[in-house]
Amino acid sequence: FASRPNAKMGFLHLFIVNQSGGLIYHRPLGPLAPRIGTNDWLRIGSTFHSLHAIAAEAAPVRLPGNKTINGCPDGIEEIEAGGVVVKCLQTRTDVKFILTAAPGTLDMDQALKEIYVLYADFTLKNPFYEIDMPIRCELFTEGVDALVERFDRSLISKR
């Protein structure tokens, strides 16, 4: 990983969780990303999936038809805590793209949308990829790395 010029801001991890709650992709995105074991990452992915579903049912205000403006099922879109921000983009097929970052990191929504486009272009169009299986596509990983580098450069220029 290239070192970040501002270690206090930036993306930490990317998770992709399938419609069944299984973690199909995980990637640390920076040097500040916590390092834990594979089983812990699997647990984090399935726990987020469950919390997302519970949040949709427990929400005091319901969206019309329990759908967001994008037509996706309602649920957690953002969690902000003392040391981390968690953003979730849920697709119409119930795949969740989850990005964690340091507080103050800009353009997380835009990054998630661009990661979704990379997923569609490099993973779903890959004839050897099976839906809901772990993503093992070098072009997707390279695309994510290039996207993170581009966002890092734009972070530097905005300062």
N, C-alpha and C positions, 0 to 999 in steps of 0.2 A: 504494500500500500504506500502510496505517496504520502509524505507527511503533510498535514494540513497547516496552513499559515496561521489560522486562528483555532487553536485546539479546543476552545470553549464552544464553538458552533460547528454544526455539520451533522451529516447523517451517521447513524450508528449501525443499524441492521435493516435488512429487508427480509420479510417473511412472505411466503405465498401459501395460503391454506385452501385446500379444496373444499367442495361443497359438503363433504362428510366430516370435515374437521381435521383432516390429516395434513401435516406439514409436507408440502411437495417441493419447497425451495427455501433455503435459508442462506444468507450471505452477510458476513460482517462487512461494513462499508468504510470503516476507518479505524485508526489506531486506538481510539477510546472505546471501541465496542467491547463489551464484556466477553470474556472467554469462558464458556462453560461447555459441558459435555453434550453430545448428540441427543441423548435421551431427555435431557433438560429442555433442549430446543423443541423436541417433539411434544413435550408436555406443555410448553408455552403456547405453541400453535393450537393445540386442541383446547386448551383452557380459554384462549382468546375467542375461539369459535363458539364455545359454550356461553361465555359472558356476552358475546355479541347477540346471540339468540335470546338470552334472558333479558338483556337490556331492551330489546324490541318489545317483549311481552310486559315488562315492568314499567315502561315509560308512562308517565302521567298524562302526556299529550300524545295522541296518536295522529300520525300523518294519514291523509286520505288513502284508504286501501292498504295501510301499513307499508306504503312505498315512498321512497325518496323522489325528488324531482327527476332523477334519472331512471325511475321505474324499478329500482332495486329494493329488496326488502329492507325495512327499517332496522337500525341497530347502532352500535357504537361507531362514530365517525372520528372522534378525537378524544384522547385522554391527555391531560397535562398535569404532570406531577413536578415535584421540586427539582429533579435532575434530568427529566426526560419528557419528550412529547411523543405520543403514539398516534399516528394517523392511519386510518383505514379507508381503502377504496374497495367497495364491494361491487362486483359485476352483476349483471342480470342472471348469470349462470351460477351465482352464489360463491364464486371464487373471491377470496379476500386477499388484497395486496396491503400489507402492513409495513409501514416505514417508521422506524424509531429514530429520533434525532435529539440533539441537545436543545434546550430551550433557546428561543431566538433564531433558530434556523429558518430561513426564508424559503418560500416556494415549494413546500412539501406537497401541496395538492397537485401542482404542475408536475413535479417529479413522479408522483404516483401515476398520473395519467400517461406520462411518457413511458414508464415501466410497463404499463398495461399494453401500450402499442407495441413495445419490444416483445412482450409475451405473445401477442397475437401474430406478429410478423415472424419471429424466429422459433417459437415453440409450437404453436398450434398449426403452423404451416409445414412443420417438419413431418414428413411421412412416417418417421420411425417413433414419433412421440405418441404415447397413449394417454388419453385424458385421465386425470386424477392420479397419475403416476408421478414419482419424483422427476423433476426437471433436470436433465443432464445434457444440456445443449450449450456448447461452447460459444456459439454466436450470441445467444441470449446473455450469457455471463459477460462476454466482451462488451456487449451493448450497454449493460448495466454499469460496468466499470467506466466506459466512456461517458455515460450520462453523469455519473457522480463526479468525474473529473471536470466536466463542463460546468456543473453547478458550483464546484469548488472555485473555479476560475471566475465565475460570475459573482460569487461571494466576495472575492478579493476586489473586484472592480467596483462593487457597490460601497466599499468602505471608504 
